[in-house]
Amino acid sequence: MSTDYKSLEEILQVIIKKQNLEKVLEFYDLKERFSDIVGEQIAKQVKIEKFEKGVLTLQVESSAWKNEIFLLRENIIEKINQSFGKQIVKQIIVY
């Protein structure tokens, strides 16, 4: 009988990697932290639609806010990546 015990965190990391769940977890983590990262005023104006292959798609109701988010997109990308400590967002699409 082996006494090589692993922590729950180690076991979960193995499962996450084997099931390719890293990107799914990043998406939900991004949705959860979005308001803290970009600020409440911006977060109230957008809905995160999807996040695939580094492309974050945001839906904005108002054309004025759509334009504002479009102009701020590079800054938003930088803030998100800085918050995660790595480049997870490469591009933002606003519609």
C-alpha positions as CSV (number, residue, x, y, z in Angstrom):
1,M,0.0,0.0,0.0
2,S,1.4,3.4,-1.0
3,T,1.6,6.2,1.4
4,D,2.2,8.8,-1.4
5,Y,-0.6,11.2,-0.5
6,K,-1.5,14.1,-2.7
7,S,-3.2,17.3,-1.7
8,L,-6.7,18.0,-3.0
9,E,-5.3,20.9,-4.9
10,E,-2.7,18.6,-6.7
11,I,-5.5,16.1,-7.6
12,L,-7.7,18.9,-9.0
13,Q,-4.9,20.3,-11.1
14,V,-4.3,16.9,-12.6
15,I,-8.0,16.5,-13.4
16,I,-8.3,20.0,-14.9
17,K,-5.3,19.4,-17.2
18,K,-6.5,16.0,-18.3
19,Q,-10.0,17.2,-19.1
20,N,-8.7,20.4,-20.8
21,L,-10.7,22.6,-18.4
22,E,-8.2,25.4,-18.0
23,K,-9.8,27.7,-20.6
24,V,-13.2,27.1,-19.2
25,L,-12.1,28.0,-15.7
26,E,-10.3,31.1,-17.1
27,F,-13.6,32.2,-18.7
28,Y,-15.6,31.9,-15.5
29,D,-12.8,33.5,-13.5
30,L,-12.7,36.4,-15.9
31,K,-16.5,36.8,-15.7
32,E,-16.3,36.8,-11.9
33,R,-13.4,39.3,-11.7
34,F,-14.4,41.5,-14.7
35,S,-16.0,44.3,-12.6
36,D,-13.0,44.5,-10.3
37,I,-10.6,44.6,-13.2
38,V,-12.3,47.2,-15.5
39,G,-14.3,49.1,-12.9
40,E,-18.0,48.9,-12.1
41,Q,-19.0,51.7,-14.5
42,I,-17.7,49.8,-17.5
43,A,-18.8,46.4,-16.3
44,K,-22.4,47.6,-16.0
45,Q,-22.4,48.6,-19.6
46,V,-21.2,45.3,-21.1
47,K,-22.1,41.6,-21.2
48,I,-19.4,39.1,-21.7
49,E,-20.7,36.9,-24.5
50,K,-17.8,34.5,-25.0
51,F,-14.1,34.0,-24.6
52,E,-12.3,31.7,-27.0
53,K,-8.7,31.4,-28.2
54,G,-7.8,34.8,-26.6
55,V,-10.7,36.7,-28.1
56,L,-13.1,38.3,-25.6
57,T,-16.5,39.1,-27.2
58,L,-18.5,41.8,-25.4
59,Q,-22.1,42.9,-26.1
60,V,-22.9,46.6,-25.5
61,E,-26.5,48.0,-25.8
62,S,-25.7,51.6,-26.3
63,S,-23.8,52.8,-29.4
64,A,-22.1,55.5,-27.3
65,W,-20.8,52.8,-24.9
66,K,-19.9,50.6,-27.8
67,N,-17.7,53.3,-29.1
68,E,-16.2,54.0,-25.7
69,I,-15.4,50.3,-25.1
70,F,-13.9,50.1,-28.6
71,L,-11.6,53.0,-27.8
72,L,-10.6,51.5,-24.4
73,R,-10.1,48.0,-25.6
74,E,-6.3,48.0,-25.5
75,N,-6.4,49.3,-22.0
76,I,-8.9,46.7,-21.0
77,I,-6.8,43.9,-22.5
78,E,-3.8,45.2,-20.6
79,K,-5.7,45.3,-17.3
80,I,-7.1,41.8,-17.7
81,N,-3.8,40.3,-18.6
82,Q,-2.0,42.1,-15.7
83,S,-4.7,40.9,-13.3
84,F,-4.1,37.3,-14.4
85,G,-0.4,37.6,-14.6
86,K,-0.3,36.3,-18.1
87,Q,-1.7,37.0,-21.5
88,I,-5.1,35.5,-21.7
89,V,-6.8,38.1,-23.8
90,K,-5.3,39.1,-27.2
91,Q,-8.3,40.8,-28.7
92,I,-11.6,42.3,-27.8
93,I,-14.6,42.3,-30.1
94,V,-17.4,44.7,-29.3
95,Y,-20.9,44.5,-30.7
